[in-house]
Amino acid sequence: MEPKAIYAQNVRQALDYVARGEVDAGFVYATDAAIMKDKVKVAFSVSAETSIAYPIAAIAGSPNPVAAGKFVDFVSTAEAQAVLARYGFRNRP
């Protein structure tokens, strides 16, 4: 039988299809697969030429710029980086 492609609107929907057993496999980010590690198994990882970046910044017109700046600073701490690492996010080399 020829494999059939099932399209999803986004990565989380693809992950949900896999987690519910509605499809045999799907392409998702490692960070998304990590949130359902009890329901999905990572079969292999695909290397990308360019790493995926998640920039962080405080909004210029923030109603609470002090708290926003503190949050941005916190994300750079070892404590916050450890939390992000538990969910599959890695610092760039």
Buried (B, 14 or more C-beta within 10 A) or exposed (E): EEEEEEEBEEBBEBBBBBBEEEBEEBEBBBBBBBBBEEEBEEEEEEEEEEEEEEEEEBEEEEEEEEEBEEEEEEBEEEEEBEEBEEEBBEEEE
